[in-house]
Amino acid sequence: MNGRAALLWSLAGLLGAMALPWYALQEGLGTGAWLSGLWSSEDYADGVAQMAVHGRWWLAPVFAALLWCLVIAVLPLKAERRGMLLAGGAAAGIVLFGLQAFAVGLRGWTAGWLVALFGEMEQHQVGIGAGATLVLTALLSLLAIGLALRGAFGGDGFVAGAMTAVTASILLFTAWPILHILAQAFQNGDGAWQPLLAVQRLAEAKIWSLRCLWGGGGCGVFWNTLVLALCCGIGSTALGLAFALIATRTDFRFKKTLRVLTVLPIITPPFVIGLALILVFGRSGLVNQFLDWGFGVASTRWIYGFPGVFLAQLFAFTPVAFLVLIGVVEGVSPTLEEASQTLRANRWDTFVTVSLPLMRPGLANAFLVGFIESIADFGNPIVLGGDFGVLSTEIYFAVVGAQLDYGRAAALALVLLSLALGAFFLQRLVVGTRSYATISGKGDSGLPTPLPKAARRAAQWVALPWAGFTMILYGFVFVGGFVKIWGRDYTPTLGHYAKAFAIERTPEGLIWSGAAWNSFWTTVELAAIAAPITAGLGLLAAWLMVRQRFAGRGALEFATMLSFAVPGTVIGVAYVFAFNVPPLEITGTAMIIVLCFVFRNMTVGLRAGMAAMSQIDRSLDEASATLRGRAPQTLFYVVMPLLRPAIVGALVYGFVRAVTTVSAVVFLVTAEYDLATTYIILRVINGDYGLAIAYSCALIVLMLAAIVLIQLLVGSRRLGRRAPLIQGVRA
């Protein structure tokens, strides 16, 4: 089977080299104009013609590697030898492809030493097109097949292919752009390497100062960021656990409403929470106005600084912790809890010594996500930070401020990565190598153990007031879209919605005349494309990391977190730097926005998948293999149905974050591909708060509908447990 696949991929690679344009076309393939110029036109020529007719000799080694793989695929060789030769040829082809792609650019050689070695070059090359992409895909597939034939990954071609695809995509769209921008920390303004510059940039007192401890001023942005992230990670995990316990282990009547309220902050553009807190608690907010009117208490600015940023981040990131924890809490086996009670342990001891330890992977992953979300957050600190500086805002001002110092921004991003790396290793230390499997192939007739009274009351006292506060806060947000000017003129009006979403009927049909429609439909389309890719890639990576053992697993796992740990502004600039020049020129296209969405947001799906998969016993995989089920069958028919909570979480997060993200795409949008959040930001800058709030409310309604649709399409996980009686879960 693998030999036939090698032959097919070799032929597909040759098809890309001989029948498709090698370089990217501005007008795309859809026009068909390239068909008449595959051999004669330098712009439209395929790879072979580029080499033979147009003098691009550096492509020849890539084609030679592809022909080598074709020969190996048809020769009668033993599987292991075929795999070794195939993997070697494909790996050589990939390396040669990368070398030629990066060595020759828009003006010939891209490095001075290449000019000195080969002399000046008159030829040039632009970004890769359909032909080159198909050749690279074929070489990666042939590498995976070769590794499988050699016995890697249990000889399973699907696992080898999945590993190759995940690794290549993460290296290309996560590691490469971030390393490209981080290298700026060691370069001067002219691009020359000066490693000591990074030391100078990192030695600033503004980063490390501890003057706040003895009243001599504020602390450095590193300490502000660290303390804020620790508080946010602990607080969001505690709130997320409280909501998850109420939703799964109590008879609370309004569970569905509670779930909606927990998810509501995550489907809101990030600056809306900060704006709502200002409208309620700001110097001219309702609370301060009431205190001044009723009790003569002077208005204060307490909301600006650590309290406001911390409060806003708790609102923003508690739903993420809930999405990570809900599947883990549901997955705790009642059998183990019943066994504890059989040994005369009371409910509290069972909860503390059995249930909570089994939730440890979820708790650790939720803390990790909350910590990293906090250090990378930009929207809340920029709105509510005041004099409380953090690393993300410092990076932003270094990039877009008057200093325009990419080197300083890159140095600060290195500090952020060190924080993320520390949190990553702390999470690995907490989880350890213990087994947390609670879902096996055996029938489970146990009933979920009711929460002890103390735990239930603690969860309710924590979660329910927070849910009520959320309702009040969002009530003010929705009302803000129906009044003329919040704080000045509360006359009811629908003018903001009419301006944004007007539809006119004409003899030619309906015209979407509202000012927001263009950005609205663009956002929906790109988010709908990105969400399933984000969830699929994240969960596939989780399956590989939990179920497979391979060298470099820890490095690959950390690489998936790079784009998540770095602020969105750095990601946007990194994508512009990396993909504005050959070999991959996609700046200004919809593709770069989708790729940014996917690799920025896949980490939550990855962490949720890893937490949920750690509860699924490997005996299920072994039973599938015993019944001659191959890896793809085991994944899709055994594992995936048990990961439905994680699938829902990954899809929801991928979609809503694509709709609500700001900082990561602010440098990537164009007039053709304008997004909802950038449109809203411009309205806020112009002082049109009514239109901004109205548009945000429309996005909230859209994403609530999307969440319901995702839940209906994916369904819920069935674990073969009896439904508990209502009175049976009262503690």
KEKE-78172 format. One line per 4 residues: their letters; for each residue x, y, z of C-alpha. Coordinates in Angstrom, 3 decimals. Last residue first. Example, Ala and Ser with C-alpha at 12.3 -4.5 7.8 and 13.67 -1.06 7.14 Angstrom:
BEGIN
SA = 13.670,-1.060,7.140 | 12.300,-4.500,7.800 $
END
This chain:
BEGIN
ARVG = -25.640,16.930,48.593 | -28.363,16.824,46.005 | -27.372,14.638,43.112 | -29.761,11.834,43.880 $
QILP = -32.725,14.141,44.135 | -32.567,14.824,40.449 | -32.056,11.161,39.620 | -28.824,10.416,37.838 $
ARRG = -28.793,9.346,34.190 | -27.054,6.030,33.925 | -23.630,6.047,32.382 | -22.653,4.769,28.965 $
LRRS = -20.080,7.468,28.284 | -21.909,9.432,25.626 | -20.240,12.621,24.400 | -22.416,15.427,23.111 $
GVLL = -23.296,16.522,19.608 | -20.881,17.883,16.998 | -23.490,19.449,14.693 | -25.826,20.628,17.456 $
QILV = -22.987,22.080,19.552 | -21.528,23.842,16.503 | -24.924,25.324,15.631 | -25.453,26.590,19.190 $
IAAL = -21.967,28.142,19.171 | -22.589,29.780,15.778 | -25.850,31.316,16.997 | -24.042,32.722,20.029 $
MLVI = -21.351,33.980,17.664 | -23.780,35.936,15.509 | -25.576,37.433,18.535 | -22.221,38.585,19.950 $
LACS = -21.213,40.013,16.570 | -24.426,42.052,16.426 | -23.698,43.342,19.932 | -20.211,44.402,18.832 $
YAIA = -21.675,46.286,15.847 | -24.091,48.145,18.123 | -21.281,48.901,20.593 | -19.062,50.361,17.854 $
LGYD = -21.958,52.313,16.342 | -22.780,53.865,19.712 | -19.139,54.521,20.563 | -18.503,56.756,17.535 $
GNIV = -15.523,58.544,19.111 | -13.358,58.394,15.973 | -10.939,56.037,17.733 | -13.900,53.868,18.740 $
RLII = -15.153,53.763,15.130 | -11.656,52.807,13.944 | -11.551,50.004,16.513 | -14.935,48.753,15.287 $
YTTA = -13.669,48.447,11.689 | -10.551,46.650,12.912 | -12.775,44.258,14.841 | -15.115,43.561,11.938 $
LDYE = -12.439,42.754,9.401 | -11.335,44.498,6.198 | -10.152,42.233,3.395 | -10.343,44.391,0.282 $
ATVL = -9.234,47.587,2.027 | -6.467,45.598,3.651 | -6.030,43.702,6.910 | -2.649,42.271,7.947 $
FVVA = -1.225,44.898,10.335 | -4.310,44.925,12.604 | -4.504,41.147,12.301 | -2.805,39.969,15.494 $
SVTT = -3.938,42.941,17.600 | -7.646,42.647,16.955 | -9.140,39.189,17.397 | -12.925,38.999,17.807 $
VARV = -14.132,37.029,14.774 | -11.158,34.653,14.559 | -11.346,34.279,18.330 | -15.009,33.337,18.036 $
FGYV = -14.442,30.690,15.387 | -11.356,28.962,16.773 | -12.673,29.078,20.345 | -15.989,27.545,19.372 $
LAGV = -14.365,24.899,17.188 | -11.777,23.994,19.841 | -14.326,23.883,22.661 | -16.772,21.809,20.641 $
IAPR = -14.007,19.389,19.701 | -12.844,19.214,23.337 | -16.371,18.382,24.480 | -16.627,15.840,21.627 $
LLPM = -13.412,14.049,22.518 | -14.955,10.636,23.246 | -16.413,10.492,19.724 | -12.928,11.371,18.401 $
VVYF = -11.085,8.499,20.084 | -12.938,5.431,18.848 | -14.336,5.971,15.333 | -12.137,8.755,13.938 $
LTQP = -8.837,8.044,15.688 | -9.075,4.273,15.732 | -10.074,4.209,12.057 | -7.208,6.553,11.163 $
ARGR = -4.719,4.412,13.137 | -5.733,1.089,11.607 | -8.379,-1.202,13.050 | -7.392,-4.812,12.816 $
LTAS = -9.705,-5.876,15.696 | -6.631,-6.095,17.929 | -5.744,-2.540,16.836 | -9.148,-1.314,18.023 $
AEDL = -8.700,-3.092,21.344 | -5.239,-1.528,21.699 | -6.618,1.939,21.067 | -9.327,1.363,23.693 $
SRDI = -6.740,-0.080,26.078 | -4.923,3.247,25.862 | -7.325,4.620,28.469 | -8.938,7.941,27.698 $
QSMA = -8.350,10.483,30.487 | -5.146,11.886,28.940 | -7.201,12.509,25.810 | -9.290,15.182,27.538 $
AMGA = -6.284,17.184,28.748 | -4.432,16.747,25.443 | -7.482,17.797,23.439 | -8.099,20.861,25.599 $
RLGV = -4.424,21.841,25.265 | -4.391,21.369,21.480 | -7.746,23.074,20.950 | -6.478,26.002,23.022 $
TMNR = -3.191,26.063,21.080 | -4.906,26.236,17.672 | -5.695,29.945,18.042 | -2.657,31.809,16.673 $
FVFC = -1.842,29.093,14.151 | -5.300,29.079,12.593 | -6.163,32.780,12.772 | -2.787,33.837,11.347 $
LVII = -3.195,31.295,8.554 | -6.655,32.679,7.759 | -5.310,36.251,7.669 | -2.370,35.236,5.457 $
MATG = -4.713,33.451,3.069 | -7.065,36.420,2.646 | -4.322,38.241,0.796 | -2.391,41.439,1.532 $
TIEL = 0.794,39.601,2.484 | 0.927,36.208,0.748 | 4.411,36.109,-0.720 | 5.973,32.797,0.307 $
PPVN = 9.487,32.350,-1.114 | 9.755,35.238,-1.477 | 8.952,38.532,0.284 | 6.048,39.853,2.355 $
FAFV = 5.567,36.550,4.155 | 8.216,36.662,6.884 | 8.213,40.374,7.778 | 4.426,40.772,7.506 $
YAVG = 3.840,37.591,9.489 | 6.250,38.749,12.196 | 4.541,42.172,12.379 | 1.179,40.503,12.939 $
IVTG = 2.591,38.031,15.459 | 4.323,40.832,17.355 | 1.059,42.794,17.554 | -0.742,39.643,18.660 $
PVAF = 1.421,39.273,21.711 | 3.665,36.184,21.821 | 2.503,33.261,23.943 | -0.071,31.882,21.506 $
SLMT = 2.273,32.151,18.510 | 4.901,30.190,20.418 | 2.583,27.604,21.969 | 2.787,25.084,19.106 $
AFEL = 6.575,25.301,19.329 | 6.359,24.129,22.955 | 4.681,20.900,21.920 | 7.191,20.409,19.107 $
AGRG = 10.109,20.836,21.518 | 8.543,18.421,24.007 | 7.996,15.767,21.323 | 11.518,16.074,19.986 $
AFRQ = 12.064,12.348,19.627 | 8.881,10.340,19.235 | 6.246,8.600,21.345 | 2.712,8.711,19.998 $
RVML = -0.638,8.770,21.817 | -0.491,12.038,23.727 | 1.564,14.145,21.317 | 0.006,12.716,18.154 $
WAAL = -3.544,13.010,19.466 | -2.934,16.594,20.586 | -1.513,17.500,17.152 | -4.631,16.076,15.513 $
LGLG = -6.767,18.022,17.991 | -5.023,21.303,17.153 | -5.001,20.710,13.394 | -8.683,19.811,13.291 $
ATIP = -9.793,22.627,15.588 | -7.871,25.327,13.716 | -8.831,23.953,10.302 | -12.478,23.801,11.379 $
AAIA = -12.344,27.426,12.629 | -10.316,29.044,9.812 | -12.791,28.746,6.947 | -15.785,29.894,9.002 $
ALEV = -13.663,32.724,10.441 | -12.680,33.881,6.933 | -16.280,33.911,5.693 | -17.775,35.502,8.809 $
TTWF = -15.127,38.241,8.885 | -15.536,39.080,5.197 | -19.311,39.168,5.627 | -19.092,41.628,8.536 $
SNWA = -16.345,43.810,7.008 | -18.488,44.460,3.941 | -21.734,44.790,5.914 | -20.555,47.440,8.354 $
AGSW = -21.466,50.653,6.500 | -24.995,49.483,5.771 | -26.045,49.494,2.098 | -26.548,45.767,1.642 $
ILGE = -28.566,46.254,-1.539 | -31.588,44.053,-2.194 | -32.830,43.658,-5.746 | -32.328,45.484,-9.070 $
PTRE = -35.590,47.416,-8.643 | -34.264,48.526,-5.236 | -34.787,47.345,-1.646 | -32.310,48.808,0.812 $
IAFA = -30.644,47.042,3.716 | -29.103,49.023,6.610 | -26.685,47.185,8.908 | -24.252,49.756,10.353 $
KAYH = -26.205,52.978,10.012 | -29.492,51.306,10.899 | -27.942,49.672,13.955 | -26.607,53.005,15.212 $
GLTP = -29.862,54.795,14.431 | -32.044,52.456,16.448 | -32.633,55.145,19.072 | -33.585,55.633,22.711 $
TYDR = -32.622,59.068,24.134 | -29.913,58.527,26.768 | -27.952,61.684,25.885 | -24.843,62.415,27.907 $
GWIK = -23.312,59.340,29.555 | -23.859,57.098,26.561 | -24.669,59.119,23.438 | -27.722,58.274,21.310 $
VFGG = -29.045,55.264,23.156 | -29.753,51.775,21.765 | -26.187,50.467,21.417 | -25.322,51.359,25.001 $
VFVF = -28.230,49.260,26.234 | -26.462,46.141,24.968 | -23.242,47.034,26.796 | -25.100,47.963,29.982 $
GYLI = -26.813,44.572,29.990 | -23.445,42.995,29.325 | -22.150,44.311,32.634 | -25.264,43.329,34.533 $
MTFG = -25.276,39.788,33.124 | -21.576,39.344,33.854 | -22.052,40.536,37.431 | -24.801,37.933,37.820 $
AWPL = -22.509,35.218,36.468 | -19.770,36.315,38.871 | -22.279,36.242,41.723 | -23.205,32.683,40.637 $
AVWQ = -19.680,31.354,40.223 | -17.956,32.009,43.543 | -20.791,31.470,46.009 | -22.035,28.565,43.873 $
AARR = -18.653,26.847,43.760 | -18.126,27.350,47.489 | -21.617,26.044,48.219 | -21.047,22.930,46.132 $
AAKP = -17.603,22.301,47.614 | -18.864,22.666,51.201 | -21.936,20.540,50.555 | -19.934,17.685,49.058 $
LPTP = -20.486,17.349,45.324 | -22.705,14.468,44.292 | -20.859,11.393,43.007 | -21.539,10.834,39.335 $
LGSD = -23.432,7.562,38.905 | -21.706,4.342,37.991 | -22.843,2.017,35.233 | -19.593,2.152,33.285 $
GKGS = -19.190,-0.503,30.627 | -15.551,-1.279,30.042 | -13.716,0.283,27.110 | -11.940,2.753,29.299 $
ITAY = -12.445,6.337,30.391 | -10.656,7.281,33.627 | -7.056,7.607,32.450 | -5.041,9.989,34.605 $
SRTG = -1.745,8.104,34.453 | 1.260,9.711,36.112 | 4.130,11.187,34.101 | 4.166,14.626,35.670 $
VVLR = 1.127,16.891,35.670 | 2.702,19.460,37.988 | 6.150,19.283,36.364 | 4.726,19.608,32.839 $
QLFF = 2.722,22.657,33.926 | 5.818,24.212,35.486 | 7.719,23.505,32.274 | 5.131,25.395,30.223 $
AGLA = 4.904,28.257,32.712 | 8.673,28.768,32.487 | 8.568,28.625,28.691 | 5.771,31.197,28.596 $
LSLL = 7.748,33.542,30.859 | 10.863,33.073,28.705 | 8.763,33.764,25.613 | 7.628,37.058,27.108 $
VLAL = 11.239,38.046,27.759 | 12.089,37.228,24.143 | 9.158,39.427,23.064 | 10.797,42.290,24.978 $
AAAR = 13.945,41.797,22.909 | 11.911,41.691,19.683 | 10.161,44.946,20.567 | 13.525,46.532,21.349 $
GYDL = 14.900,45.423,17.980 | 11.789,46.579,16.126 | 12.348,50.130,17.376 | 9.782,52.472,15.813 $
QAGV = 10.663,55.189,18.405 | 7.597,57.325,17.624 | 5.264,54.533,18.579 | 3.975,51.677,16.393 $
VAFY = 6.538,48.969,17.129 | 8.033,50.042,20.475 | 4.595,51.191,21.628 | 3.179,47.731,20.934 $
IETS = 6.057,45.953,22.634 | 5.596,48.078,25.751 | 1.882,47.273,25.656 | 2.605,43.536,25.590 $
LVGF = 5.257,43.731,28.316 | 3.028,45.344,30.895 | 2.635,48.928,32.084 | 0.395,50.012,34.956 $
DGGL = 0.288,53.789,34.455 | -3.167,53.541,32.841 | -3.724,49.884,32.107 | -7.436,49.979,31.316 $
VIPN = -7.659,50.310,27.525 | -4.135,49.265,26.500 | -4.023,46.629,29.242 | -7.332,45.077,28.077 $
GFDA = -6.541,44.910,24.356 | -2.985,43.573,24.590 | -3.115,40.145,26.193 | -0.002,38.007,25.604 $
ISEI = 0.998,37.777,29.280 | -2.617,37.099,30.265 | -3.351,34.510,27.578 | -0.173,32.696,28.621 $
FGVL = -1.234,32.495,32.250 | -4.834,31.569,31.428 | -3.708,28.824,29.019 | -1.234,27.414,31.541 $
FANA = -3.779,27.559,34.354 | -6.336,25.700,32.225 | -3.716,23.118,31.238 | -2.767,22.501,34.862 $
LGPR = -6.395,22.243,35.939 | -7.221,19.896,33.054 | -4.248,17.649,33.743 | -5.064,17.680,37.506 $
MLPL = -8.702,16.644,37.126 | -7.952,13.118,38.320 | -6.324,14.652,41.413 | -9.547,16.634,42.057 $
SVTV = -11.867,13.619,41.904 | -9.943,11.132,44.042 | -8.319,12.680,47.132 | -10.236,15.965,47.460 $
FTDW = -13.645,14.840,46.148 | -13.511,11.473,47.873 | -12.425,13.088,51.139 | -15.321,15.544,50.884 $
RNAR = -17.851,12.832,50.011 | -16.911,10.575,52.924 | -14.423,7.745,52.599 | -15.783,4.432,53.835 $
LTQS = -13.849,2.155,51.452 | -17.058,1.858,49.427 | -16.943,5.652,49.196 | -13.586,5.460,47.431 $
AEEL = -14.831,2.740,45.098 | -17.835,4.903,44.251 | -15.485,7.715,43.254 | -13.438,5.368,41.099 $
TPSV = -16.565,4.059,39.394 | -17.910,7.574,38.878 | -15.163,8.095,36.260 | -13.945,11.640,35.824 $
GEVV = -14.688,12.522,32.185 | -17.291,15.195,32.875 | -14.758,17.195,34.878 | -12.200,16.885,32.071 $
GILV = -14.699,17.865,29.383 | -15.718,20.999,31.274 | -12.146,21.960,32.187 | -10.725,23.318,28.898 $
LFAV = -13.918,25.158,27.939 | -14.204,26.557,31.485 | -10.598,27.775,31.411 | -11.306,29.572,28.125 $
PTFA = -14.498,31.038,29.593 | -12.457,32.397,32.545 | -10.180,34.217,30.088 | -12.055,37.410,29.164 $
FLQA = -13.901,38.164,32.400 | -10.805,37.367,34.449 | -8.781,39.507,32.057 | -11.122,42.470,32.589 $
LFVG = -10.876,42.179,36.368 | -7.079,41.930,36.278 | -6.808,44.908,33.913 | -9.115,47.007,36.099 $
PFGY = -7.439,46.126,39.385 | -3.855,46.481,37.980 | -4.271,49.974,36.547 | -7.293,52.082,35.729 $
IWRT = -10.378,50.944,37.645 | -9.213,52.890,40.688 | -9.666,56.212,38.909 | -11.705,57.915,41.622 $
SAVG = -14.885,59.980,41.788 | -15.502,61.885,45.008 | -17.938,60.356,47.484 | -20.828,62.752,48.156 $
FGWD = -23.058,59.932,49.338 | -25.973,59.775,46.899 | -24.843,61.892,43.946 | -21.107,61.156,44.169 $
LFQN = -21.707,57.488,44.858 | -24.208,57.308,41.975 | -21.876,59.081,39.543 | -19.017,56.799,40.601 $
VLGS = -21.117,53.705,39.998 | -22.537,54.924,36.668 | -19.206,55.771,35.134 | -17.674,59.235,34.831 $
RGFV = -14.427,58.274,36.610 | -14.811,54.723,35.343 | -16.710,51.976,37.136 | -19.716,51.270,34.877 $
LILA = -18.810,52.898,31.550 | -15.141,52.090,32.172 | -15.971,48.442,32.851 | -18.012,48.344,29.645 $
LGIV = -15.120,49.802,27.623 | -12.713,47.225,29.048 | -15.127,44.425,28.228 | -15.650,45.877,24.735 $
FPPT = -11.877,46.076,24.120 | -11.593,42.315,23.768 | -14.276,41.853,21.090 | -16.928,39.692,22.747 $
IIPL = -17.349,35.994,22.083 | -15.066,35.029,24.970 | -17.049,37.134,27.417 | -20.294,35.261,26.624 $
VTLV = -18.951,31.723,27.134 | -19.546,31.636,30.879 | -22.903,33.379,30.473 | -24.076,30.860,27.874 $
RLTK = -23.064,27.965,30.101 | -24.945,29.498,33.022 | -28.065,29.892,30.897 | -27.817,26.219,29.990 $
KFRF = -27.311,25.249,33.624 | -30.298,27.215,34.873 | -31.861,24.649,37.179 | -28.783,23.799,39.255 $
DTRT = -28.966,20.060,39.896 | -25.254,19.808,40.636 | -22.239,17.904,39.324 | -21.838,18.835,35.652 $
AILA = -22.702,22.535,35.197 | -21.982,23.464,38.825 | -18.612,21.694,38.703 | -17.675,23.334,35.392 $
FALG = -18.623,26.808,36.652 | -16.512,26.391,39.787 | -13.623,24.938,37.771 | -13.662,27.905,35.381 $
LATS = -13.716,30.330,38.308 | -10.734,28.628,39.970 | -8.822,28.371,36.667 | -9.540,32.022,35.818 $
GIGC = -8.326,33.158,39.246 | -5.134,31.082,39.301 | -4.077,32.013,35.761 | -5.142,35.649,36.186 $
CLAL = -3.273,36.071,39.450 | -0.146,34.448,38.018 | -0.418,36.501,34.823 | -0.834,39.789,36.681 $
VLTN = 2.139,39.046,38.936 | 4.328,38.112,35.954 | 3.298,41.051,33.762 | 3.824,43.620,36.500 $
WFVG = 7.158,42.005,37.364 | 8.348,42.192,33.753 | 6.940,45.709,33.280 | 9.171,47.048,36.026 $
CGGG = 7.647,48.126,39.320 | 6.277,51.610,39.834 | 7.813,54.393,41.865 | 10.045,54.763,44.899 $
GWLC = 7.668,53.335,47.466 | 9.972,50.635,48.799 | 8.568,47.609,46.946 | 7.462,49.722,43.966 $
RLSW = 11.114,50.421,43.161 | 11.540,46.854,41.900 | 12.817,47.765,38.418 | 13.261,44.921,35.912 $
IKAE = 11.777,46.136,32.613 | 11.891,49.923,33.015 | 15.391,49.529,34.450 | 16.585,48.587,30.964 $
ALRQ = 19.066,45.706,30.780 | 17.166,43.807,28.075 | 17.980,46.312,25.330 | 21.641,46.394,26.272 $
VALL = 21.880,42.601,26.355 | 20.133,42.350,22.964 | 22.564,44.923,21.523 | 25.455,42.715,22.626 $
PQWA = 24.537,40.270,19.856 | 25.386,42.767,17.071 | 24.345,41.240,13.732 | 23.933,43.784,10.920 $
GDGN = 20.345,44.459,9.772 | 20.838,48.187,9.178 | 18.885,49.193,12.303 | 21.000,46.951,14.487 $
QFAQ = 20.528,43.230,14.881 | 20.348,40.898,17.892 | 16.762,41.709,18.900 | 15.759,41.578,15.224 $
ALIH = 16.279,37.815,15.361 | 13.003,37.692,17.286 | 11.155,38.755,14.096 | 12.441,35.842,12.024 $
LIPW = 12.186,33.441,14.958 | 8.489,34.321,15.168 | 7.907,33.992,11.423 | 9.763,30.646,11.212 $
ATFL = 8.401,28.986,14.353 | 4.693,29.501,13.682 | 3.741,29.244,10.007 | 6.608,27.204,8.561 $
LISA = 7.693,25.166,11.586 | 4.114,24.563,12.703 | 3.031,23.527,9.183 | 5.993,21.190,8.722 $
TVAT = 5.507,19.501,12.100 | 1.766,19.014,11.663 | 2.095,17.671,8.106 | 4.991,15.335,8.940 $
MAGA = 3.284,13.966,12.029 | 0.025,13.421,10.147 | 1.845,11.654,7.328 | 3.748,9.397,9.737 $
VFGD = 0.542,8.580,11.622 | -1.288,7.799,8.371 | 1.595,5.745,6.989 | 1.641,3.399,9.976 $
GGFA = 4.940,1.535,10.259 | 4.715,1.668,14.034 | 5.526,5.360,14.014 | 8.836,4.644,12.219 $
GRLA = 9.160,1.211,10.653 | 11.364,2.051,7.659 | 8.308,1.916,5.426 | 6.630,4.531,7.673 $
LGIA = 9.641,6.860,7.357 | 9.590,6.527,3.585 | 5.873,7.237,3.430 | 6.331,10.386,5.528 $
LLSL = 9.205,11.601,3.337 | 7.119,10.900,0.227 | 4.315,13.026,1.662 | 6.723,15.901,2.352 $
LATL = 8.116,15.618,-1.190 | 4.612,15.610,-2.695 | 3.603,18.684,-0.703 | 6.741,20.507,-1.864 $
VLTA = 6.003,19.613,-5.506 | 2.366,20.688,-5.158 | 3.411,24.034,-3.666 | 5.979,24.590,-6.437 $
GAGI = 3.328,24.064,-9.107 | 0.661,26.185,-7.414 | 2.897,29.194,-6.856 | 6.099,30.045,-4.994 $
GVQH = 6.933,33.684,-4.367 | 9.056,35.642,-6.816 | 12.317,34.670,-8.503 | 15.332,36.480,-9.839 $
QEME = 17.817,36.211,-12.684 | 20.563,38.743,-13.291 | 22.877,37.143,-10.778 | 26.121,38.719,-9.527 $
GFLA = 28.951,36.324,-8.775 | 28.728,32.726,-7.547 | 30.746,32.743,-4.313 | 30.948,36.479,-3.600 $
VLWG = 27.281,36.920,-4.497 | 26.386,33.994,-2.247 | 28.428,35.554,0.552 | 26.445,38.773,0.186 $
ATWG = 23.099,37.132,0.797 | 19.739,37.199,-1.050 | 21.054,36.315,-4.491 | 18.925,37.737,-7.279 $
RLGV = 16.884,40.884,-6.769 | 13.427,39.445,-5.973 | 14.871,36.463,-4.197 | 17.269,33.565,-4.672 $
AFAQ = 18.820,31.853,-1.626 | 15.564,31.338,0.323 | 13.743,29.269,-2.303 | 16.910,27.533,-3.515 $
LGFL = 17.805,26.364,-0.019 | 14.255,25.372,0.900 | 13.773,23.213,-2.192 | 17.205,21.649,-1.694 $
VIGA = 16.292,20.721,1.904 | 12.933,19.296,0.794 | 14.550,17.328,-2.057 | 17.208,15.910,0.264 $
AAGG = 14.498,14.807,2.682 | 12.571,13.197,-0.202 | 15.640,11.314,-1.439 | 16.621,10.095,2.037 $
ALLM = 13.054,9.088,2.919 | 12.697,7.138,-0.334 | 16.074,5.430,0.002 | 15.388,4.381,3.609 $
GRRE = 11.792,3.384,2.893 | 12.732,1.291,-0.115 | 15.367,-0.448,2.005 | 12.824,-1.203,4.730 $
AKLP = 10.127,-2.340,2.293 | 12.326,-4.617,0.259 | 12.919,-3.422,-3.271 | 11.330,-4.097,-6.649 $
LVAI = 11.936,-0.670,-8.263 | 8.837,1.447,-9.005 | 8.852,3.757,-5.953 | 12.659,4.072,-5.954 $
VLCW = 12.545,5.415,-9.525 | 9.839,7.941,-8.640 | 11.750,9.056,-5.536 | 14.858,9.676,-7.626 $
LLAA = 12.776,11.675,-10.116 | 11.654,13.952,-7.260 | 15.230,14.383,-6.029 | 16.332,15.302,-9.565 $
FVPA = 13.488,17.809,-9.811 | 14.743,19.578,-6.689 | 18.324,19.479,-7.968 | 17.252,21.177,-11.255 $
LWWR = 15.540,24.210,-9.693 | 18.837,26.105,-9.375 | 19.108,26.207,-13.171 | 16.580,29.035,-13.519 $
GHVA = 17.585,29.795,-17.091 | 14.248,30.647,-18.679 | 13.976,27.758,-21.115 | 15.157,24.613,-19.317 $
MQAV = 14.746,25.584,-15.653 | 11.616,27.716,-15.844 | 10.251,25.288,-18.424 | 10.652,22.379,-15.997 $
GDAY = 9.019,24.346,-13.201 | 5.959,25.478,-15.117 | 5.913,28.755,-17.001 | 3.320,31.459,-16.301 $
DESS = 5.499,34.482,-15.501 | 8.392,33.553,-17.792 | 5.958,32.869,-20.621 | 6.936,30.302,-23.260 $
WLGS = 6.359,26.904,-21.686 | 3.251,27.196,-19.525 | 2.149,30.279,-21.455 | -1.152,29.266,-23.050 $
LWAG = -2.531,27.706,-19.880 | -1.553,30.715,-17.762 | -4.555,32.752,-18.883 | -6.888,30.246,-17.182 $
TGLG = -8.581,33.040,-15.183 | -9.020,30.864,-12.091 | -5.319,30.210,-11.527 | -4.694,33.428,-9.629 $
EQLA = -4.622,37.012,-10.929 | -1.379,37.873,-9.177 | 0.163,34.555,-10.186 | 2.552,32.731,-7.844 $
YWPL = 5.534,30.934,-9.350 | 5.871,27.398,-10.687 | 2.870,27.588,-12.967 | 1.260,24.134,-13.281 $
AMAG = 1.737,21.250,-15.747 | 5.358,20.058,-15.567 | 6.573,20.486,-11.972 | 3.144,20.019,-10.407 $
LLGA = 2.573,16.902,-12.506 | 6.010,15.644,-11.454 | 4.958,15.998,-7.829 | 1.694,14.156,-8.483 $
LSWL = 3.625,11.346,-10.189 | 5.867,10.985,-7.150 | 2.807,11.097,-4.879 | 1.152,8.276,-6.821 $
LAAR = 4.273,6.116,-6.822 | 4.826,6.576,-3.103 | 1.158,5.711,-2.439 | 1.605,2.480,-4.392 $
GNM = 4.651,1.590,-2.295 | 2.776,2.445,0.914 | 0.000,0.000,0.000 $
END
